[in-house]
Amino acid sequence: MSLQKPISTGIKLDEAELIRRCKKIRFVITDIDGVWTDARFYYSADGEMLKAFSTYDGMAVELLRNAGLQTVVISGENSPAVRKRVEKLKVEYVFLGIRNKLEVIETFLQEHNANFEQVAYVGDDVNDLHMLRAAGLTAVPPNSPALHFLPHDILLDRSGGQGAFRQFADIILFYRCSD
C-alpha cells in the first residue's frame, strides 16, 4: 500500500526534522478521552458509562502495528468501555487510571530499553502536559481546552472522537517512509 501525504495545516516542524523524528518512533502513546473520544461520557439509566469511538482510530492501531510500531494507551480514567475497546483492538500496552503518566511511561521505556525520542504522544489536556514536554514527537487535537499552553509539534486538523489518532498515525507513517 502506498501512503498518500496526509493533509495537515498544523505541522510546526520543517519536513526534514519531521522525517528525522518519525524515523525514530517505536511507540505511539495516546490518551483516550479527548483524543479517541469527544471527551463526553454517556450514562445509561442503570449508571453504565458509555463512550463513542471512531473506527478510524481503530484502523490506526492496525496500520501502526503493521509498520512495526506499538500503540500504547494511557488514561487517567479506568473505564470498562476503554478496556473493551483496546481488548478488541489487541493493544498490548494499556495503562488505565493513571494520575502520573510521565512516571509510568518512564518505567515502561526503561523496561523496553527505549527513550523519549522514540515516543510519539498525543494528548489533549493538562494531565498530558509532562508527556507532551518529554516525547520526541507530539500532537494535540484542535478541540483541546488547553491548546493555548500545551506544547506540541503538530496541531491536528481532526478533533477528538473524529479520527485525531488516525491523523497522527498517518503523519507518522508517511514521514517514516519519506527520505
C-alpha atoms as a printed R data frame, in Angstrom:
    type eleno elety resid chain resno       x      y      z
1   ATOM     1    CA   MET     A     1   0.000  0.000  0.000
2   ATOM     2    CA   SER     A     2   1.429  3.365 -0.946
3   ATOM     3    CA   LEU     A     3   0.918  6.140  1.524
4   ATOM     4    CA   GLN     A     4  -0.579  9.421  0.430
5   ATOM     5    CA   LYS     A     5   0.818 12.568  2.004
6   ATOM     6    CA   PRO     A     6  -1.512 13.440  4.893
7   ATOM     7    CA   ILE     A     7  -3.194 16.795  4.777
8   ATOM     8    CA   SER     A     8  -2.364 18.801  7.880
9   ATOM     9    CA   THR     A     9  -2.235 22.527  8.326
10  ATOM    10    CA   GLY     A    10  -0.752 22.394 11.811
11  ATOM    11    CA   ILE     A    11   2.720 20.833 11.452
12  ATOM    12    CA   LYS     A    12   5.220 23.164 13.138
13  ATOM    13    CA   LEU     A    13   8.371 21.267 12.120
14  ATOM    14    CA   ASP     A    14  10.133 21.524  8.784
15  ATOM    15    CA   GLU     A    15   9.901 18.395  6.665
16  ATOM    16    CA   ALA     A    16  13.479 17.229  7.285
17  ATOM    17    CA   GLU     A    17  13.025 17.446 11.072
18  ATOM    18    CA   LEU     A    18   9.656 15.702 10.888
19  ATOM    19    CA   ILE     A    19  11.168 12.852  8.876
20  ATOM    20    CA   ARG     A    20  14.086 12.564 11.324
21  ATOM    21    CA   ARG     A    21  11.779 12.350 14.330
22  ATOM    22    CA   CYS     A    22   9.290  9.955 12.727
23  ATOM    23    CA   LYS     A    23  12.029  7.513 11.777
24  ATOM    24    CA   LYS     A    24  12.998  7.190 15.466
25  ATOM    25    CA   ILE     A    25   9.485  6.363 16.720
26  ATOM    26    CA   ARG     A    26   8.892  2.923 18.270
27  ATOM    27    CA   PHE     A    27   5.900  3.694 20.484
28  ATOM    28    CA   VAL     A    28   2.868  5.819 19.682
29  ATOM    29    CA   ILE     A    29   1.384  6.673 23.055
30  ATOM    30    CA   THR     A    30  -2.099  8.064 23.287
31  ATOM    31    CA   ASP     A    31  -4.502  9.499 25.781
32  ATOM    32    CA   ILE     A    32  -8.102  8.375 25.246
33  ATOM    33    CA   ASP     A    33 -10.671 10.914 26.436
34  ATOM    34    CA   GLY     A    34 -10.493 13.921 24.147
35  ATOM    35    CA   VAL     A    35  -8.323 12.055 21.610
36  ATOM    36    CA   TRP     A    36 -10.118  8.804 20.775
37  ATOM    37    CA   THR     A    37 -13.393 10.205 22.117
38  ATOM    38    CA   ASP     A    38 -15.065 13.589 22.070
39  ATOM    39    CA   ALA     A    39 -14.399 13.812 25.833
40  ATOM    40    CA   ARG     A    40 -18.030 13.225 26.750
41  ATOM    41    CA   PHE     A    41 -19.291 10.400 28.945
42  ATOM    42    CA   TYR     A    42 -22.737  8.948 28.402
43  ATOM    43    CA   TYR     A    43 -24.544  7.198 31.233
44  ATOM    44    CA   SER     A    44 -27.371  4.711 30.804
45  ATOM    45    CA   ALA     A    45 -30.331  4.655 33.220
46  ATOM    46    CA   ASP     A    46 -28.582  1.977 35.284
47  ATOM    47    CA   GLY     A    47 -25.403  4.063 35.538
48  ATOM    48    CA   GLU     A    48 -23.321  2.273 32.904
49  ATOM    49    CA   MET     A    49 -20.770  4.625 31.312
50  ATOM    50    CA   LEU     A    50 -20.749  4.634 27.540
51  ATOM    51    CA   LYS     A    51 -18.271  6.211 25.131
52  ATOM    52    CA   ALA     A    52 -18.195  6.538 21.364
53  ATOM    53    CA   PHE     A    53 -15.019  5.655 19.470
54  ATOM    54    CA   SER     A    54 -14.090  6.371 15.863
55  ATOM    55    CA   THR     A    55 -13.372  3.331 13.719
56  ATOM    56    CA   TYR     A    56 -10.678  5.441 12.050
57  ATOM    57    CA   ASP     A    57  -8.650  5.342 15.254
58  ATOM    58    CA   GLY     A    58  -9.040  1.567 15.430
59  ATOM    59    CA   MET     A    59  -7.625  1.255 11.928
60  ATOM    60    CA   ALA     A    60  -4.709  3.462 13.004
61  ATOM    61    CA   VAL     A    61  -3.739  0.857 15.620
62  ATOM    62    CA   GLU     A    62  -3.649 -1.812 12.918
63  ATOM    63    CA   LEU     A    63  -1.682  0.362 10.479
64  ATOM    64    CA   LEU     A    64   0.887  1.178 13.152
65  ATOM    65    CA   ARG     A    65   1.162 -2.489 14.146
66  ATOM    66    CA   ASN     A    66   1.681 -3.492 10.501
67  ATOM    67    CA   ALA     A    67   4.521 -0.956 10.303
68  ATOM    68    CA   GLY     A    68   6.184 -2.435 13.407
69  ATOM    69    CA   LEU     A    69   5.117  0.326 15.804
70  ATOM    70    CA   GLN     A    70   3.411 -0.279 19.118
71  ATOM    71    CA   THR     A    71   0.366  1.667 20.256
72  ATOM    72    CA   VAL     A    72   0.378  2.379 23.990
73  ATOM    73    CA   VAL     A    73  -2.795  3.618 25.677
74  ATOM    74    CA   ILE     A    74  -2.562  5.672 28.867
75  ATOM    75    CA   SER     A    75  -5.549  7.316 30.511
76  ATOM    76    CA   GLY     A    76  -6.466  8.917 33.797
77  ATOM    77    CA   GLU     A    77  -9.818  7.136 33.587
78  ATOM    78    CA   ASN     A    78 -10.245  3.457 34.372
79  ATOM    79    CA   SER     A    79 -13.198  2.837 32.119
80  ATOM    80    CA   PRO     A    80 -14.668 -0.563 31.209
81  ATOM    81    CA   ALA     A    81 -15.594  0.912 27.820
82  ATOM    82    CA   VAL     A    82 -11.960  1.788 27.112
83  ATOM    83    CA   ARG     A    83 -10.809 -1.610 28.341
84  ATOM    84    CA   LYS     A    84 -13.225 -3.327 25.924
85  ATOM    85    CA   ARG     A    85 -12.118 -1.128 23.022
86  ATOM    86    CA   VAL     A    86  -8.397 -1.764 23.499
87  ATOM    87    CA   GLU     A    87  -9.011 -5.501 24.020
88  ATOM    88    CA   LYS     A    88 -10.876 -5.636 20.713
89  ATOM    89    CA   LEU     A    89  -8.003 -3.831 19.001
90  ATOM    90    CA   LYS     A    90  -5.436 -6.092 20.701
91  ATOM    91    CA   VAL     A    91  -3.467 -3.167 22.123
92  ATOM    92    CA   GLU     A    92  -0.734 -4.832 24.158
93  ATOM    93    CA   TYR     A    93   0.256 -1.957 26.442
94  ATOM    94    CA   VAL     A    94  -2.613 -0.322 28.339
95  ATOM    95    CA   PHE     A    95  -2.393  1.831 31.451
96  ATOM    96    CA   LEU     A    96  -5.737  2.970 32.881
97  ATOM    97    CA   GLY     A    97  -6.482  5.011 35.985
98  ATOM    98    CA   ILE     A    98  -3.066  6.701 35.803
99  ATOM    99    CA   ARG     A    99  -2.509 10.017 37.551
100 ATOM   100    CA   ASN     A   100   1.204 10.440 36.791
101 ATOM   101    CA   LYS     A   101   1.555  9.470 33.140
102 ATOM   102    CA   LEU     A   102   5.181 10.566 32.874
103 ATOM   103    CA   GLU     A   103   6.289  8.321 35.744
104 ATOM   104    CA   VAL     A   104   4.515  5.280 34.286
105 ATOM   105    CA   ILE     A   105   5.938  5.860 30.809
106 ATOM   106    CA   GLU     A   106   9.474  6.432 32.158
107 ATOM   107    CA   THR     A   107   9.295  2.983 33.783
108 ATOM   108    CA   PHE     A   108   7.774  1.476 30.628
109 ATOM   109    CA   LEU     A   109  10.583  2.879 28.471
110 ATOM   110    CA   GLN     A   110  13.261  1.584 30.852
111 ATOM   111    CA   GLU     A   111  11.676 -1.883 30.656
112 ATOM   112    CA   HIS     A   112  11.778 -1.688 26.849
113 ATOM   113    CA   ASN     A   113  15.282 -0.227 26.580
114 ATOM   114    CA   ALA     A   114  13.870  2.866 24.917
115 ATOM   115    CA   ASN     A   115  13.896  6.627 25.403
116 ATOM   116    CA   PHE     A   116  11.528  9.539 24.851
117 ATOM   117    CA   GLU     A   117  12.954 10.286 21.385
118 ATOM   118    CA   GLN     A   118  11.340  7.005 20.362
119 ATOM   119    CA   VAL     A   119   7.923  8.143 21.600
120 ATOM   120    CA   ALA     A   120   5.191  9.937 19.714
121 ATOM   121    CA   TYR     A   121   2.488 11.240 22.061
122 ATOM   122    CA   VAL     A   122  -0.961 12.681 21.501
123 ATOM   123    CA   GLY     A   123  -2.926 14.224 24.346
124 ATOM   124    CA   ASP     A   124  -5.442 16.975 24.879
125 ATOM   125    CA   ASP     A   125  -5.448 18.356 28.414
126 ATOM   126    CA   VAL     A   126  -3.380 19.463 31.410
127 ATOM   127    CA   ASN     A   127  -2.757 15.892 32.607
128 ATOM   128    CA   ASP     A   128  -0.840 15.349 29.341
129 ATOM   129    CA   LEU     A   129   1.482 18.340 29.796
130 ATOM   130    CA   HIS     A   130   4.534 16.441 31.081
131 ATOM   131    CA   MET     A   131   4.239 13.795 28.363
132 ATOM   132    CA   LEU     A   132   3.894 16.483 25.689
133 ATOM   133    CA   ARG     A   133   7.087 18.104 27.002
134 ATOM   134    CA   ALA     A   134   9.028 14.810 27.062
135 ATOM   135    CA   ALA     A   135   8.060 12.923 23.894
136 ATOM   136    CA   GLY     A   136  10.048 13.062 20.680
137 ATOM   137    CA   LEU     A   137   7.013 13.952 18.565
138 ATOM   138    CA   THR     A   138   3.789 15.404 19.915
139 ATOM   139    CA   ALA     A   139   0.305 16.308 18.763
140 ATOM   140    CA   VAL     A   140  -2.908 17.754 20.136
141 ATOM   141    CA   PRO     A   141  -6.391 17.815 18.620
142 ATOM   142    CA   PRO     A   142  -7.852 21.239 17.819
143 ATOM   143    CA   ASN     A   143 -10.685 20.877 20.349
144 ATOM   144    CA   SER     A   144  -8.279 20.748 23.308
145 ATOM   145    CA   PRO     A   145  -9.423 23.034 26.122
146 ATOM   146    CA   ALA     A   146  -5.761 23.684 26.976
147 ATOM   147    CA   LEU     A   147  -4.499 24.235 23.454
148 ATOM   148    CA   HIS     A   148  -3.072 27.662 24.252
149 ATOM   149    CA   PHE     A   149  -0.407 26.272 26.611
150 ATOM   150    CA   LEU     A   150   0.139 22.622 25.682
151 ATOM   151    CA   PRO     A   151   3.431 22.206 23.814
152 ATOM   152    CA   HIS     A   152   3.043 20.311 20.537
153 ATOM   153    CA   ASP     A   153   4.754 19.726 17.216
154 ATOM   154    CA   ILE     A   154   1.513 19.069 15.362
155 ATOM   155    CA   LEU     A   155  -1.882 20.655 15.768
156 ATOM   156    CA   LEU     A   156  -4.149 18.028 14.287
157 ATOM   157    CA   ASP     A   157  -6.998 19.003 11.991
158 ATOM   158    CA   ARG     A   158  -9.278 16.249 13.297
159 ATOM   159    CA   SER     A   159 -10.923 16.634 16.682
160 ATOM   160    CA   GLY     A   160 -11.007 14.029 19.421
161 ATOM   161    CA   GLY     A   161 -13.512 11.308 18.547
162 ATOM   162    CA   GLN     A   162 -13.299 12.277 14.869
163 ATOM   163    CA   GLY     A   163 -10.152 10.399 13.881
164 ATOM   164    CA   ALA     A   164  -7.485 12.534 15.602
165 ATOM   165    CA   PHE     A   165  -5.384  9.482 16.482
166 ATOM   166    CA   ARG     A   166  -5.678  8.191 12.898
167 ATOM   167    CA   GLN     A   167  -4.447 11.509 11.529
168 ATOM   168    CA   PHE     A   168  -1.443 11.412 13.868
169 ATOM   169    CA   ALA     A   169  -0.681  7.817 12.836
170 ATOM   170    CA   ASP     A   170  -0.974  8.706  9.138
171 ATOM   171    CA   ILE     A   171   1.504 11.563  9.573
172 ATOM   172    CA   ILE     A   172   3.981  9.323 11.419
173 ATOM   173    CA   LEU     A   173   3.704  6.511  8.889
174 ATOM   174    CA   PHE     A   174   4.026  8.779  5.878
175 ATOM   175    CA   TYR     A   175   7.104 10.608  7.135
176 ATOM   176    CA   ARG     A   176   8.774  7.388  8.372
177 ATOM   177    CA   CYS     A   177   8.750  6.243  4.759
178 ATOM   178    CA   SER     A   178   9.995  9.570  3.362
179 ATOM   179    CA   ASP     A   179  13.594 10.360  2.560
